[in-house]
Amino acid sequence: MAPESVESKPTQPKPLTQKDAGPAKGGFLPSLGLLILEIILPAVLSGGALWFLFRNFNLWQLNRTLALVLFALALVVMSSVLGIFLDTVTSKKRKGYRKRGVKFGTGEFTRLVKLALGGVLLPLALFTAAVLVKIPVGGTAMDLFILTSQPPGQNTPAERIASLVIQTNNPSINAIGIQTLAGLHSPEGLGQLVRVLNEGSESLRNAGLFQSLSKAIATYGIQAKAPLIDAFNKVNPSSRSKSTGLSDDLFTRYFAGSFESLRNEMKNQNPDPADQEAELARVDAAEAQLKRTLSDIRAQTLKAASGDPRLDFVLRTFLGMNLSEDATLLQFAKAVAADASYPVSVRGSALLLISKLGGKDEYAVLFSYLQADNEILLARSLEAIVALQAKKQR
């Protein structure tokens, strides 16, 4: 009997199981993460390297515009070089993903897009945002970057001037030094003025220096907000309740209205222009003498005050700025005004700052202080309400 012929059957393809599909599916997320890392990391590393270089070589001493242009070019060049380097380093990893069936993020087109994004577009976008977009602490992110990248050990002209102001007891040199720093009107100039405030705070007991430094920092406007609030918060809590001396508006609060009324009465009582002029000149002389006397009294109280003068200084400086609204600063003023641990002079200045920065919603806050037992707070709250009313009419 002939043996049965064995009929050969074609081999059926083995269906792809979940176990076989796993590597491709499991490699997608790592491939995506690697792609994102290669786009973001070059700009981040380049920004950190430039911070180090600008800090150690003090390149911010150059013209600001030139320094920013150099910064942008260097950021793009360094990001592009780092992007190419990372692309080379991770090429084997991408090949491994391709072998596992992962196509996303491993093709040539994706590679070009990645290099364009990470090396050019993202660095330029970050630089533009840092220069133009305001941040809550005041100024732009680039202003903060410049302030933090100032070299601590470099003996720059601005630093030497600030050191001279801090170390000398000569009021004339102090005033000229502060005026010089204010004239720089640069991040370094502001940084050194704040340094004078923090390291030479005891010299603020000199009324003239107090005024000069306050006006100098106030010219920087919102850029000075963050360092001023930081200086305020640095005051030792144990000394917050201690007196900071009399405020600088004694004449305005107690005598300005009376002198004005006296002038009007003299004009009405004496119609002769020559006699009027002579009498008004005597009133002006008496007013000037009273202002000098009050200034001397305030200077004595500043010297004798045991509290930290930075508390009053920061509030008076904010009041001297050309600001009409700022939500962060308004909340700061409300917090200070409500905190009974601060001297009443400081809290009173905070009430004035509320009226300067707030709107009609702040009437309720200011009216609540009309129930205060302290006369200074009462006077300040009324003054703030009047100022808010005048602001509404403009």
C-alpha positions as CSV (number, residue, x, y, z in Angstrom):
1,M,0.0,0.0,0.0
2,A,1.4,3.3,-1.1
3,P,2.1,5.8,1.7
4,E,-0.2,8.8,1.9
5,S,1.3,11.9,0.5
6,V,1.6,14.7,3.0
7,E,0.0,17.9,1.6
8,S,2.1,20.9,2.5
9,K,0.1,23.8,3.9
10,P,1.1,27.4,3.6
11,T,2.4,28.9,6.8
12,Q,-0.2,31.3,8.2
13,P,1.2,34.6,9.6
14,K,1.1,34.8,13.3
15,P,-1.3,37.4,14.5
16,L,0.3,40.3,16.4
17,T,-0.4,39.9,20.0
18,Q,-0.7,42.5,22.7
19,K,2.7,41.4,24.0
20,D,4.3,42.0,20.6
21,A,2.7,45.5,20.2
22,G,3.8,46.5,23.6
23,P,7.3,47.9,22.7
24,A,6.0,50.3,20.1
25,K,3.2,51.5,22.3
26,G,5.5,51.7,25.3
27,G,8.2,53.7,23.4
28,F,5.8,56.6,22.4
29,L,5.8,58.4,25.7
30,P,9.6,58.2,26.2
31,S,10.1,59.4,22.6
32,L,7.7,62.4,23.3
33,G,9.5,63.2,26.5
34,L,12.9,63.1,24.8
35,L,11.6,65.4,22.1
36,I,10.2,68.0,24.6
37,L,13.5,67.8,26.6
38,E,15.6,68.5,23.5
39,I,13.4,71.5,22.7
40,I,13.4,73.1,26.1
41,L,16.8,72.2,27.6
42,P,19.1,74.2,25.2
43,A,17.3,77.5,26.0
44,V,17.3,76.8,29.8
45,L,21.0,75.8,29.9
46,S,22.0,78.8,27.6
47,G,20.1,81.2,29.9
48,G,21.9,79.8,33.0
49,A,25.3,80.0,31.2
50,L,24.7,83.6,30.1
51,W,23.6,84.6,33.6
52,F,27.0,83.2,34.9
53,L,29.0,84.9,32.1
54,F,27.3,88.3,32.5
55,R,27.7,88.1,36.3
56,N,31.4,87.3,36.2
57,F,32.4,89.6,33.4
58,N,30.0,92.4,34.3
59,L,28.8,92.8,30.7
60,W,25.8,94.9,32.0
61,Q,28.2,97.8,32.3
62,L,27.8,98.1,28.5
63,N,25.1,100.2,27.0
64,R,21.8,98.5,27.9
65,T,20.6,98.2,24.4
66,L,23.9,96.8,23.2
67,A,24.1,94.3,26.1
68,L,20.5,93.1,25.4
69,V,21.3,92.6,21.7
70,L,24.5,90.6,22.6
71,F,22.4,88.6,25.1
72,A,19.8,87.7,22.5
73,L,22.4,86.7,19.8
74,A,24.4,84.6,22.3
75,L,21.2,83.0,23.6
76,V,20.3,81.9,20.0
77,V,23.8,80.7,19.1
78,M,24.3,78.8,22.3
79,S,20.9,77.2,22.2
80,S,21.4,76.1,18.5
81,V,24.8,74.6,19.4
82,L,23.4,72.8,22.4
83,G,20.4,71.6,20.4
84,I,22.8,70.0,17.8
85,F,24.9,68.5,20.5
86,L,21.8,67.0,22.2
87,D,20.6,65.7,18.9
88,T,23.9,63.9,18.3
89,V,24.0,62.5,21.8
90,T,20.4,61.1,21.6
91,S,20.6,59.8,18.0
92,K,21.2,56.2,19.2
93,K,18.2,56.5,21.5
94,R,16.0,57.6,18.7
95,K,17.2,54.7,16.5
96,G,16.3,52.3,19.2
97,Y,12.8,53.8,19.3
98,R,12.5,53.3,15.5
99,K,13.5,49.7,15.7
100,R,10.7,49.2,18.2
101,G,8.2,50.7,15.7
102,V,8.0,54.2,17.1
103,K,7.8,56.8,14.3
104,F,6.8,59.9,16.2
105,G,9.8,62.2,17.0
106,T,12.3,60.0,15.2
107,G,12.0,61.3,11.6
108,E,14.2,63.8,9.8
109,F,11.4,66.4,9.5
110,T,10.8,66.2,13.2
111,R,14.5,66.6,13.8
112,L,14.6,69.9,11.8
113,V,11.5,71.2,13.5
114,K,13.0,70.4,16.9
115,L,16.3,72.2,16.1
116,A,14.4,75.2,14.8
117,L,12.2,75.4,17.9
118,G,14.8,74.7,20.5
119,G,17.6,76.6,18.9
120,V,15.9,79.7,17.5
121,L,12.2,80.2,18.1
122,L,11.9,79.3,21.7
123,P,15.0,81.4,22.8
124,L,13.8,84.4,20.9
125,A,10.3,84.0,22.3
126,L,11.6,83.7,25.9
127,F,13.9,86.8,25.4
128,T,11.0,88.9,24.0
129,A,8.7,87.9,26.8
130,A,11.5,88.7,29.4
131,V,12.0,92.1,28.0
132,L,8.3,93.1,27.4
133,V,6.1,91.3,29.9
134,K,5.7,92.9,33.4
135,I,5.9,90.6,36.4
136,P,4.0,91.0,39.7
137,V,7.0,92.1,41.7
138,G,7.6,95.1,39.4
139,G,9.5,95.7,36.2
140,T,10.1,92.9,33.7
141,A,11.8,89.5,34.0
142,M,14.8,90.9,32.3
143,D,15.1,93.7,34.9
144,L,15.1,91.1,37.6
145,F,17.6,88.9,35.6
146,I,19.9,91.9,35.4
147,L,19.6,92.8,39.0
148,T,20.4,89.2,40.2
149,S,23.3,88.9,37.7
150,Q,25.1,92.0,39.0
151,P,28.6,90.8,40.0
152,P,28.9,91.0,43.8
153,G,32.7,91.4,44.0
154,Q,33.2,93.8,41.2
155,N,34.3,97.3,42.3
156,T,32.2,99.2,39.8
157,P,31.9,103.0,39.9
158,A,28.4,102.8,41.2
159,E,29.5,100.4,43.9
160,R,32.3,102.7,45.0
161,I,29.9,105.6,45.2
162,A,27.4,103.6,47.3
163,S,30.2,102.5,49.6
164,L,31.3,106.1,50.0
165,V,27.7,107.2,50.9
166,I,27.4,104.4,53.4
167,Q,30.8,105.0,55.1
168,T,31.0,108.8,55.2
169,N,29.2,111.1,57.7
170,N,29.5,114.1,55.5
171,P,26.0,115.2,54.5
172,S,27.2,117.0,51.4
173,I,29.0,114.0,50.1
174,N,26.0,111.8,50.9
175,A,23.7,114.0,49.0
176,I,25.9,114.3,45.9
177,G,26.6,110.5,46.0
178,I,22.9,109.7,46.1
179,Q,22.2,112.2,43.3
180,T,24.9,110.6,41.2
181,L,23.4,107.1,41.7
182,A,19.9,108.4,40.8
183,G,21.3,110.0,37.6
184,L,22.5,106.6,36.4
185,H,18.9,105.4,36.1
186,S,19.9,101.9,35.5
187,P,19.3,98.6,37.3
188,E,22.8,98.9,38.8
189,G,22.0,102.4,40.0
190,L,18.8,101.2,41.7
191,G,20.5,98.2,43.2
192,Q,23.1,100.5,44.8
193,L,20.5,102.9,46.1
194,V,18.7,100.0,47.8
195,R,22.1,98.9,49.1
196,V,22.5,102.3,50.8
197,L,19.0,101.9,52.2
198,N,19.7,98.5,53.7
199,E,23.3,98.8,54.8
200,G,23.2,102.5,55.8
201,S,19.7,102.5,57.3
202,E,21.0,104.3,60.5
203,S,22.0,107.3,58.4
204,L,18.3,107.7,57.5
205,R,18.0,109.4,60.9
206,N,19.5,112.4,59.1
207,A,16.4,114.1,57.7
208,G,18.2,115.5,54.7
209,L,19.6,112.1,53.7
210,F,16.2,110.5,54.3
211,Q,14.6,113.0,51.8
212,S,17.4,112.7,49.2
213,L,17.4,108.9,49.1
214,S,13.6,108.7,49.1
215,K,13.3,111.0,46.1
216,A,16.1,109.2,44.3
217,I,14.5,105.8,44.6
218,A,11.1,107.1,43.8
219,T,12.3,108.2,40.4
220,Y,12.6,104.5,39.5
221,G,8.8,104.0,40.0
222,I,7.4,100.5,39.8
223,Q,10.9,99.0,39.2
224,A,11.7,99.8,42.9
225,K,8.6,98.1,44.2
226,A,10.1,94.7,44.9
227,P,13.4,95.8,46.5
228,L,11.5,98.4,48.7
229,I,9.0,95.8,50.0
230,D,11.9,93.4,50.6
231,A,13.7,96.1,52.6
232,F,10.5,96.7,54.6
233,N,10.1,93.0,55.4
234,K,13.7,92.7,56.5
235,V,13.1,94.9,59.5
236,N,13.4,92.9,62.7
237,P,9.9,92.1,64.0
238,S,11.0,93.0,67.6
239,S,11.6,96.6,66.5
240,R,8.5,97.1,64.4
241,S,6.4,98.7,67.2
242,K,9.1,101.2,68.2
243,S,8.8,104.8,67.1
244,T,10.3,105.9,63.8
245,G,10.1,109.6,64.6
246,L,7.8,112.4,63.4
247,S,6.7,112.4,59.8
248,D,7.8,115.1,57.3
249,D,4.5,116.8,56.8
250,L,4.0,118.4,60.2
251,F,3.6,121.9,58.7
252,T,1.1,120.7,56.1
253,R,-1.1,118.9,58.7
254,Y,-1.1,121.5,61.5
255,F,-0.2,124.9,60.1
256,A,-0.6,125.3,56.3
257,G,-4.4,126.0,56.5
258,S,-3.9,128.6,59.3
259,F,-1.3,130.5,57.4
260,E,-3.4,130.6,54.3
261,S,-6.3,131.9,56.3
262,L,-4.1,134.6,57.8
263,R,-3.0,135.7,54.3
264,N,-6.6,136.0,53.1
265,E,-7.6,138.0,56.2
266,M,-4.7,140.4,55.7
267,K,-5.7,140.9,52.1
268,N,-9.3,141.7,53.1
269,Q,-8.4,144.0,56.0
270,N,-5.8,146.1,54.2
271,P,-6.7,147.3,50.7
272,D,-3.4,149.1,50.1
273,P,-1.2,147.0,47.8
274,A,2.1,148.2,49.3
275,D,1.0,147.5,52.9
276,Q,-0.4,144.1,51.8
277,E,3.0,143.2,50.3
278,A,4.9,144.2,53.4
279,E,2.6,142.3,55.8
280,L,2.5,139.2,53.5
281,A,6.3,139.2,53.4
282,R,6.4,139.1,57.3
283,V,3.9,136.2,57.2
284,D,6.1,134.4,54.6
285,A,9.2,134.9,56.9
286,A,7.3,133.6,59.9
287,E,6.1,130.6,57.8
288,A,9.7,129.8,56.7
289,Q,11.0,130.1,60.2
290,L,8.3,127.7,61.5
291,K,9.2,125.2,58.7
292,R,12.8,125.3,59.7
293,T,11.9,124.8,63.4
294,L,9.6,121.9,62.6
295,S,12.4,120.4,60.4
296,D,14.8,120.7,63.3
297,I,12.4,119.1,65.7
298,R,11.8,116.2,63.3
299,A,15.5,115.8,62.8
300,Q,15.9,115.4,66.6
301,T,13.1,112.9,66.9
302,L,14.6,110.9,64.0
303,K,18.0,110.7,65.8
304,A,16.3,109.7,69.1
305,A,13.8,107.2,67.6
306,S,14.6,103.6,68.5
307,G,12.6,102.1,65.7
308,D,13.9,101.1,62.2
309,P,13.6,104.2,59.9
310,R,13.2,101.9,56.9
311,L,9.5,101.3,57.8
312,D,8.6,105.0,57.4
313,F,11.0,105.4,54.5
314,V,9.5,102.7,52.4
315,L,5.9,104.1,52.8
316,R,7.0,107.7,52.2
317,T,8.9,106.7,49.1
318,F,5.9,104.8,47.6
319,L,3.8,108.0,48.3
320,G,6.4,110.0,46.4
321,M,6.1,107.8,43.3
322,N,4.1,108.7,40.2
323,L,1.7,105.8,40.6
324,S,-2.1,105.7,40.4
325,E,-2.8,102.0,40.7
326,D,-1.1,98.8,41.5
327,A,-3.0,95.8,43.0
328,T,0.0,94.2,44.7
329,L,1.1,97.5,46.3
330,L,-2.5,98.2,47.4
331,Q,-2.7,94.9,49.2
332,F,0.6,95.7,50.9
333,A,-0.7,99.0,52.1
334,K,-3.8,97.5,53.5
335,A,-1.9,94.8,55.4
336,V,0.4,97.4,56.9
337,A,-2.5,99.7,57.9
338,A,-4.3,96.9,59.6
339,D,-1.3,95.6,61.5
340,A,-1.3,97.1,65.0
341,S,2.3,96.0,65.5
342,Y,3.6,98.9,63.3
343,P,3.9,102.5,64.6
344,V,0.8,104.7,64.0
345,S,2.9,107.0,61.8
346,V,3.7,104.1,59.5
347,R,0.1,102.9,59.5
348,G,-1.1,106.4,58.7
349,S,1.2,106.6,55.7
350,A,-0.2,103.2,54.6
351,L,-3.7,104.8,54.7
352,L,-2.6,107.6,52.4
353,L,-1.1,105.0,50.1
354,I,-4.4,103.2,50.0
355,S,-6.1,106.4,48.8
356,K,-3.4,107.0,46.2
357,L,-3.6,103.5,44.7
358,G,-7.3,102.5,45.3
359,G,-10.7,103.4,44.0
360,K,-14.2,103.7,45.3
361,D,-14.0,100.3,46.9
362,E,-11.5,101.6,49.4
363,Y,-14.0,104.0,51.0
364,A,-15.2,101.2,53.3
365,V,-11.6,100.4,54.4
366,L,-10.8,104.1,55.1
367,F,-14.1,104.8,56.9
368,S,-13.4,101.9,59.3
369,Y,-10.4,103.8,60.7
370,L,-12.6,106.7,61.7
371,Q,-13.4,104.6,64.8
372,A,-9.7,104.5,65.8
373,D,-8.7,105.9,69.2
374,N,-5.5,107.3,67.9
375,E,-5.7,110.9,66.7
376,I,-3.0,110.4,64.0
377,L,-4.9,107.5,62.5
378,L,-8.1,109.6,62.6
379,A,-6.4,112.5,60.9
380,R,-4.7,110.2,58.3
381,S,-7.9,108.4,57.5
382,L,-9.8,111.7,56.9
383,E,-6.9,113.0,54.8
384,A,-7.0,109.8,52.8
385,I,-10.7,110.0,52.2
386,V,-10.4,113.6,51.0
387,A,-7.6,112.6,48.6
388,L,-9.7,109.7,47.3
389,Q,-12.6,112.1,46.7
390,A,-10.3,114.5,44.8
391,K,-9.0,111.6,42.8
392,K,-12.5,110.6,41.8
393,Q,-13.3,114.1,40.5
394,R,-10.3,114.2,38.2
